[in-house]
């Protein structure tokens, strides 16, 4: 008797699962979309890191080249002071240029990130709308099927 009840319960559960099937393609698509978005964000970050490294390397190279003039032997003690003053002025100029270059990199990263976020939002809205429509159609069909079977 208990075995018969268990079989009937199992049958009811199986019928219920068949009536409301799970579509794993939605999960697969979500994973693929997430991975693609991660790749795009990584690309933005890596490009910014590469450009920042180029700016820093150039700044270092310029600094070393300018310091060579300071390190040279001078005829007069006042020439050392002038060399240091010239070096400091050049460094201030180079620093302003490089900070502006870093700001441009940050601005580009910000714009690219906003673009990606807006595209992701639009895509998510479209996918959610399609999923809701599909789910509604499936539930409606299952309800009609259940109503027909019950009648």
Secondary structure, 3 states (H helix, E strand, C coil): CHHHHHHHHHHHHHHHHHHCCCCCHHHHHHHHHHHHHHHHHHHHHHHHHHHHHHHHHHHHHHHHHHHHHHHCCCCCHHHHHHHHHHHHHHHHHHHHHHHHHHHHHHHHHHHHHHHHHHHHHHHHHHHHHHHHHHHHHHHHHHHHHHHHHHC
